[in-house]
Amino acid sequence: MKKIIVTLLALSTLGAIAFPSHAQDTGNSQTGTNVSTVDGNGNRVQQSNRQSIDTGRGRRGRGDEVNLQDALNDSDVKGNRNNVDQRNDQRIRSRR
């Protein structure tokens, strides 16, 4: 009977020990903004946003992963023969 009590006490003590967490939560945020105001004739505006997030996980990665990308191109054009070229390139590569 004493062996059973000692065993139960030993197991309950092991259950109370806190083990370190290996959650490895990650978060990435990128914001790109281009704003132009053109007043006149024959103007050219070229705006480009390129954002890339490349994340790799080890064998122990069990946590949450949050990736946020936001891009804004805004133009206010007045006049004749104006040219506005706006581009966004957003990529997320996530490996687990």
Order of alpha helices (4+ residues) and beta strands (2+ residues): alpha-beta-beta-beta-beta
